[in-house]
Amino acid sequence: MPVIDNVLVGAHTRFRLSLFGKKSKNEEQERRHRAEELIEFVGLGGMAQADVGTLSFGQGRLLEIARALAGEPRLILFDEPAAGLAPAELDRLAGIIRGIAARGIAVLLIEHDMHFLLPLAHRVVVLNFGAKIADGLPDEIRRLPAVMDAYLGIDAPYP
């Protein structure tokens, strides 16, 4: 399946018209144009016709984001988005998350990588084995001994 068709799958709940008729063709063209914009936004420009099976792991993550955005969410949840990504991919992902928030979409991140999370977050709630151990601003959170012990290692304070 081509990347663009995969992104269009995410927009299926937004189609208003039936599959038949002139107006439906116009709507499909609009959705296809929007999908192309999202592909560009996540950094996969030029790959709209590529088969999804040829994408790298990191590119697959970017495709997932484009597909989720095609549904025009008001909130997007990321569960461990940094897992398995190389440093350059993390930088790209951070930029995309900032871009999503700049579009007025609320972002909720579940993430263990505090070095990735804290520069992105406006507010942080920290859980340790299901119990809340901290809640506040990133600068406050990174200095709390309980957070340092649970996530950063007591001898490795966050810079």
C-alpha positions as CSV (number, residue, x, y, z in Angstrom):
1,M,0.0,0.0,0.0
2,P,1.4,3.4,-0.8
3,V,2.2,5.9,2.0
4,I,-0.5,8.3,0.8
5,D,-3.2,5.7,0.9
6,N,-2.1,4.6,4.4
7,V,-2.5,8.2,5.6
8,L,-5.9,8.5,3.9
9,V,-7.1,5.5,6.0
10,G,-6.7,7.8,9.0
11,A,-9.2,10.3,7.4
12,H,-11.9,7.7,6.9
13,T,-14.1,9.1,9.7
14,R,-13.9,12.6,8.1
15,F,-15.5,11.7,4.8
16,R,-18.9,13.3,4.7
17,L,-20.3,12.1,1.3
18,S,-21.0,8.7,-0.2
19,L,-18.5,7.0,-2.4
20,F,-20.4,7.9,-5.5
21,G,-21.0,11.2,-7.2
22,K,-19.1,14.3,-8.3
23,K,-19.0,15.9,-4.9
24,S,-17.4,12.8,-3.4
25,K,-14.6,13.0,-6.0
26,N,-13.9,16.6,-4.9
27,E,-13.9,15.6,-1.3
28,E,-11.5,12.8,-2.0
29,Q,-9.2,15.2,-3.8
30,E,-9.3,17.5,-0.9
31,R,-8.4,14.7,1.5
32,R,-5.6,13.5,-0.7
33,H,-4.2,17.0,-0.8
34,R,-4.4,17.2,3.0
35,A,-2.7,13.8,3.2
36,E,0.2,15.0,1.0
37,E,0.5,18.1,3.4
38,L,0.7,15.7,6.4
39,I,3.3,13.5,4.7
40,E,5.4,16.6,4.1
41,F,4.8,17.9,7.7
42,V,6.2,14.7,9.2
43,G,9.2,14.7,7.0
44,L,8.3,12.0,4.5
45,G,8.0,14.4,1.5
46,G,8.7,12.6,-1.8
47,M,7.6,9.3,-0.4
48,A,3.9,9.5,-0.9
49,Q,3.9,6.7,-3.5
50,A,6.5,4.5,-1.7
51,D,5.2,1.2,-0.4
52,V,4.9,1.3,3.3
53,G,6.8,-2.0,3.5
54,T,10.0,-0.2,2.3
55,L,10.0,2.4,5.2
56,S,12.5,2.2,8.0
57,F,11.4,1.8,11.6
58,G,11.7,5.6,12.2
59,Q,9.9,6.4,9.0
60,G,7.1,4.1,10.0
61,R,6.7,6.0,13.2
62,L,6.4,9.2,11.2
63,L,3.8,7.6,9.0
64,E,1.8,6.6,12.1
65,I,1.7,10.3,13.1
66,A,0.6,11.5,9.7
67,R,-2.2,8.9,9.7
68,A,-3.4,9.9,13.2
69,L,-3.4,13.6,12.2
70,A,-5.5,12.8,9.1
71,G,-8.4,12.1,11.5
72,E,-8.2,15.7,12.6
73,P,-7.9,15.0,16.3
74,R,-8.2,17.6,19.1
75,L,-5.9,15.5,21.3
76,I,-3.1,13.1,20.3
77,L,-1.6,10.5,22.7
78,F,1.9,9.3,22.2
79,D,2.9,6.2,24.1
80,E,6.7,5.9,24.3
81,P,7.3,7.6,21.0
82,A,11.1,7.9,21.6
83,A,11.6,4.2,22.1
84,G,14.0,2.7,19.6
85,L,14.8,5.9,17.7
86,A,18.2,7.3,16.9
87,P,19.2,10.8,18.2
88,A,18.6,12.4,14.8
89,E,15.1,10.8,14.7
90,L,14.4,12.0,18.2
91,D,15.2,15.6,17.2
92,R,12.8,15.3,14.2
93,L,10.1,13.8,16.4
94,A,10.5,16.6,19.0
95,G,10.0,19.1,16.2
96,I,6.9,17.3,14.9
97,I,5.4,17.2,18.4
98,R,6.1,20.9,18.9
99,G,4.5,21.5,15.4
100,I,1.4,19.5,16.4
101,A,1.0,21.6,19.6
102,A,1.4,24.8,17.6
103,R,-1.5,23.7,15.4
104,G,-3.7,23.8,18.5
105,I,-3.8,20.0,19.1
106,A,-3.4,18.9,22.7
107,V,-0.5,16.5,23.1
108,L,-0.3,13.8,25.9
109,L,3.1,12.0,26.1
110,I,3.7,8.8,28.0
111,E,7.5,8.6,28.1
112,H,10.3,7.2,30.2
113,D,13.1,9.1,28.4
114,M,13.1,12.2,30.6
115,H,15.9,13.8,28.5
116,F,13.4,13.7,25.6
117,L,10.3,14.5,27.5
118,L,11.2,17.4,29.8
119,P,12.2,19.9,27.1
120,L,8.9,19.3,25.4
121,A,6.5,19.3,28.3
122,H,4.5,22.2,29.8
123,R,3.4,20.1,32.7
124,V,4.7,16.7,34.0
125,V,3.0,14.0,36.1
126,V,5.5,11.3,37.2
127,L,4.3,7.8,38.1
128,N,6.5,5.2,39.7
129,F,5.0,1.7,39.8
130,G,1.5,3.2,39.3
131,A,1.8,5.8,42.1
132,K,2.1,9.5,41.5
133,I,5.3,10.8,42.9
134,A,5.4,14.3,41.3
135,D,3.2,16.8,39.5
136,G,4.4,20.1,38.2
137,L,6.5,22.1,35.8
138,P,9.5,20.4,34.1
139,D,12.1,22.5,35.9
140,E,10.5,21.6,39.3
141,I,10.2,17.9,38.4
142,R,13.8,17.4,37.3
143,R,15.1,18.5,40.6
144,L,13.0,16.3,42.9
145,P,14.9,13.5,44.6
146,A,12.1,11.0,44.1
147,V,12.1,11.6,40.3
148,M,15.9,11.6,40.1
149,D,16.0,8.3,41.9
150,A,13.2,6.6,39.9
151,Y,14.0,7.9,36.4
152,L,17.4,9.5,36.2
153,G,19.4,7.6,38.8
154,I,20.2,9.4,42.1
155,D,23.8,10.1,41.0
156,A,22.8,11.3,37.5
157,P,20.9,14.6,37.9
158,Y,19.3,16.0,34.8
159,P,21.4,18.9,33.5
